[in-house]
Amino acid sequence: MLTNPLAIYQTRSAYRWVILLLCALTPLFVVTLPAMSLPPLFTSIAADLNLTLVEVGLIWGVGSFIGIFFALIGGTLGDRFGSRATLFACCLGAGIFGLTRAFAQDFSALLLTTLVFGIFGAIIPVILFKVAREWFPPHQLGMASGVISSGFATGLMLGPLLSTSVIAPTLGGWRQVLVFYGIVAIVMSLLWLLVHPVTRRDAAHAAPRVSFMDSLRFVMRLRNVWILGIGGLGINACFAGFTGYLPTYLKSIGWQPLDADQALAAFFLASLCAVIPLSILSDRFRLRRSFLIFGAAVLATGIGSLSVIDTSLIVVTIAITGLVFDSFMAILNASVLEVDGLTGVYAGTAIGFATMIRNLGGAFSPALGNSLVPLGASVPFLFWGGMALFTVAMFVFVLKPHKTSTPIADPVVPVSA
């Protein structure tokens, strides 16, 4: 039951739909669209800055690596200073340092600015799902998480398609593209400052400002947060390895470069189409754990089968597999927010902690899977499918079902600056 007056007001207010729209636009324009626009531009960047392939790989991977640490820190910052202030600061920082990358004249400058940009990009998703917890009641939390995930999915799909074919030719080059996305992120920061209302609360309902270590100790005592994070590690390992290797694999077996890139786009398009309907169904039937097991099983089967299926079935298999990916991630985040014993004071820390664990999968999986190529060009898909199968086992045998049908304790929203 919701007893906090602010929580009751927010979860019943029609204004929550405005906040949800902003939550969907933020990952699209600040996180995934800028990130996925970069790989097609690496050829031009490497030529201008005289970068080696190793240096290009370091620049691409540094953001994900730093995200392992700052997802947790960012969640705690959101709990302490409020979602509004944290999102304003992070979108502003992402805009400034994303824009600054355009002025890099060598590898070191580009690596440093990309590193700082990645810090803000790692924090933003954590706070967005915290906002969903603050503004939506339990029976709509899956739907809200799905809408936010659709913003991520749209950027993942459009980034590779727009950067070199539309934006770079229109603006004149890769530096102008980075400036453009930096300005867009700064605009989004101002929207958070203007659109999200200032939270004013009386002393009777003021949220405690807990320290980082107190928040971490509280969250680490919640068993299911650990299990959801470790299970998510398997899916993140599967996703990061598969998406990074698929275009290279398809080109190595004779596909044209454009066809190989479009095959991966089919995965993201299918995921985008299904994320909101499946998330709503998870709200309707209150079967979070069952949806997670089903989604992980589909990913395990689909990715693993790429090692043996005929090439004519690859795109169909990828599209069917993609139907569940963003839905899985949305329901996973909703499940973290609904862990028994978790209150709104620690919601950001819980999301950040689970995200930190699952990001470890994306850090080791691509290199480890790629190292199996000497055994056969398609063998890495068996490894990545196995990582998703590990998630199935975690959620079937280890994850404890939620105790009640009306979950989550009263959300207590920190004072927003």
N, C-alpha and C positions, 0 to 999 in steps of 0.2 A: 504494500500500500504506500502511496505517496502522501507524506504528511508535511513536507517542507512547503511553505506557501509559495516560494519562488519556483520550485519544481512543478507544483500544480499549475501555476500560471503559465509557465513556458510550455509544458506539454499539452495544454489545452488551447493555447493561443494560435490563431491562424498565421501569425507572423513566423511560426517555425518553418513554414514552407519557403519563405524568403531566405531564411538562414540555410535551409537545405540546398536551395539553388546555388547560393554562394559557396557552400561546401563542395558542390559538384564542379563548379567552374574553377575553383582554386587549384585542384590537382591537374586539371586539364591544361591551364595556361601557365602554371608556375612550376609544375613538377614533370609530368610525363611528356607533354608535347615538346618542351625545350630539350628534355633528355633524349628522346627518341629521334629528334631532328638532327642530333649531332653525328651519329655514325655515318650517314651518307655524305657528310661534309668533311670527314676526316682526310679524304684524298686531297682536297684543296688546302686544308689546314697543314697537313704534313708537307706539302709542296712549299707553302709560304714560309713555314718555320723550320724547314729542314729536319723534320722529325723522322726517327726510325719507327719500324712497326712495334718494337718493344715500348718505345716512349708513347706511342699512340695507345697501346694497351694499358699502360700505367695511367694515363689521363682518363681513359674510359672506366677503369676499375676503381679509381681512388674515391669517387663519390660513394660507391656501394660499401667500400671498406670502412670509411669514416662513419657511415650510417649505422654500423654495428654498435658503436659506442653512444652516438648522440640520440638514437631513438629513445633510449632509457632516460637520458638526461632531459631531453625535450619533454617527455611525458611528465616528469616531475616539475619542470618549469611551468607547464600548463596548469598543473594542480595548484601550484603556489601563487602564480601571478594572474591566472585566469586565461580563458581561451581567447578572448578578444585581444588583449594586449600581446599575447604570445604569437598569435597569427599575424597581427599587424607587423610585429618586429621581424618575424621570419620571412614573410613575403617581401618586406622592404629589404632585408639582408640578401635574400635570393635575387632580387632585382638589381641591387647595387653590384654585387659580386658577379652575377651572371653577365651584367653589362661590362664590367671591368675586364672579363676574359677577352673581349674583343680587341683590347689594346695590348695584349701580350705580344712580345717580340721574340720570345724564345721559349724553350721547353719549361724551364723553371718557373717563369711567370705564369704560364698557362696552367701548370700543375698546381701551383699555390692558389690561384684564384678559383680553380675548379674544386680544390679541396674545401675551401671555405664555402663555396656555393653548395657543395654536397652536404655540409653540416645543416644548413637551413632546409634543404630538400628532404633530409631524413626526419626532421622534427615535424614538418607540416602534416604528413599523413596521420601521425599519432594524435595530434591535436584535433584534426577534423573528426575522427571517430569519437573523441571525447565530447565534441560539440553535439554529435548525434545522441550521446547518452544524456546530455543536459536538456535537450529540446524535445525529445520524443519519448513517449511512454513505452513500456516493455513490449506491448503487442505491435508496435510499429518500428521497433529498433532494427530488425532485419531489413525491412524495406528501406529505412534511412541509410543503413550501411550499404545497401545495394545501389542506391542512387549515387552515393559518394564514390563507390567503386566504378560506376559507369563513367565518371569523370576521368578516372585513371585509365580505363579501358579505351576511351575515345582518343586520349592522347597517345597511347601505345599504338593504336591503329593508324592515326593520321600523321604522326611525326615523320616516319620514314617516307610517306607518300608526298608530303607537302614541302619538305625542306629544300630538296634539290630541284623539284619540278615546278614549284610555284614561288616560294618565298625568296630563296636565294637569287633566282633570275630577276625577280621584280625589284629587289632591294640592291642588288649589285655584288653580293659576295657573302662569305661566311661571317665576316666581322659585322656586317650590317644585320645579319640574322640574329646574332647574339645581342646586339644593341636593341633590336626590336623586342625580343623576348624579355630582356631586362626591363624595358619600359613598361611592358604589359604586367610584369610582376609587381612593379612599383604601384601601378594603378590598382591592382588587386589589393595591395596593402592598404591603400586609402579607402577602398570599399569596406574592408573589415573595420576600419576605424569609424566609418560613417554609418554603415548599415547595421552592424551588431550593436544592440543597445547597451549602454553602460549599466552594469548590474549594481543596484543600490539595495542594501540590506540593513535591517535594523540589528542591534546588538544581539537580540535573542536568537537570531538565525544566522549570525555571521559564521562563516566557515573558518575553522582553525587553519593557520598557516603552518603546515608541518614541514619538517626539515627533509632533505633528500634522503638521509639515512633512515629516518623514521618511516618514510613512505616505502623505501626499498625493503626494510625489514618486514613491514606489514604485508606487502605483496608477495614476498618470498615465502611466506607461511601458507599461501593459498596453493594447494596441490594442483588444482586444475589449471591454474595459470601456467605452471611449469609444463604440464602435459600438452596444453594447447600450443605453447611455444615450441616444444620439441616436435610435436606432430607437424606444425607448420614448417619446421626446418626441412622436413622431407619434401614437402610440396615446393618450397622455395628452391631447394636444390634441383628438383626436377625441372621447374620452370626456367631457372637461370641457365642451366646447362643446355636444355633443349632449344630454347629460343636463340641462344648464342651460336649454336652449332648447325641448326637446320639449314640456313641458306648456304653455308659452306658445303655441307653434305650434298645438297641437291645439285649444286654447281659441279661438284666432283663426280657425280654420276651422269652428267651431261645436260642438265637443265640450263636454260638460258637465265642470265642474271635477273632479268625482270620477273620471270616466272617464279624463280626461287624466292624473291622478296615478296611477291604477291601471295605465295603459299603461306608464309608466316602471317601476312595481313588477314588471311581467312580465319586463322585461329583467333585473332583479336576481334574481328567482326562478329564471329559467332558468340564469343564471350560477351561482347557488348549487348547483343540482342537478347541474351538470356539472363543477364545479371539481375535486372529488376524483377521480372516475373518469378524467377526461382527464389529470390530473397523474400518476396511477398508470400510465396507459398510456405517458406520456412516460418514466417510469422503466423500464418493461418493455422498450420498444423502443429506448431510448437515442437518440431522434431529437428532441432539443431544438430544433435549428435548424429542422427540418421542421415541427414543431408551431407554432413562432413564425410562420413564413411562412404556414401555413394559417390560423392564428387572425387574423393581421393582414388577410389577404385576405378572410375572412368579414366582419370588421368594416368594411373598406372597401366591400365590396359591399352589405352590409345598410344601413349608415348612408347611403351615397350614393344608394341606391335609394329612400329616403324622399322624395327630391325629385320622383319621377316616378310612384310606385305609387298605385293606387287607395286611398282612405281605408279601405275594408273590409279591406285586407290589412296595415294598419299594425301592429296588435298582433301578428299572426303573424310579420311580418318582424322586429319588435323582439325577440320571444321567441327566434327562431332565431338572431339576431345575438348576443343576450346569452349564449347557450350557451358561447361561447368567451372571454368577457372576463376573468373572474377566473382561468380556467385559463391564459390568456395571461400575466397578471401573475405568477402563481405560477411558471410555467416560465421567464419572463424573469428573475425573482430567482434561481431555481436556476441558470440559465445564468451569471449574474454570479458566483455563488459557485464555479462550475466553470471559470472562465477559466484557461487555461494559465498557470502561473507564480504564481498567487495562493495564498498560504498562509493559514492560519487567523488569524495575527497581524494580517493586514490585511483580513479579511473584512468587518468593519463599515465600514471606510473605503471599500471597493469598492462595497458596497451603497449607502452614503451618497452617494458621488460619482455613481453611475449614477442614483440617485433625484433628486439635485439637477438633473442635466441634463434628465431627463424632466419634472420639475415645471415647467420653463420653458414647456413646451407648454401646460400648464393655465393658465399665467399670461396668455398672450397670445391664446389661441384663442377663448374666449367673446366677447370684445369684437370681435375681427377678424371672426369669423363673423357675429355679429349686425349688423355694419356692412353686410353684403351684403343685408339684408332689403329695402331699397328696390328691389333688382333682382328681387325675388320672395320671397314668404314661405318657400318651400322651398329657395331657393338655398343658404343656409348649410349644408345637409346635404351638398351637393356638395363644399364646401370641407372639411368635416370628414372626409368619406369620402376625399378626396384626401390628407389628412394620414395616414390609415391606409395608403393606397397608397404613400406615401413610405416608411413602415416596411417594407412588403413589398420595395421596391426595395433598401433598406439591407441587409436580411437575405439577399436573394438574391445581390446583387452585391458587397457589401462585407464582410459578416460571415464570418470564417474558421471553418470547421468545427473542432470540438474534435479534438485530435490523437490521443487514445487512447480506448479503450472503457472503461477504468477510470480515471475522471477524478480530479481534485483531489488535491493534495498533502496530506500529513498535517496534519489540523487541529491547530493549537497553540492551546490555550485560555488566554486571559489569566487571571491570578489574580483571582477574584471576591472583593470585599470582603464 
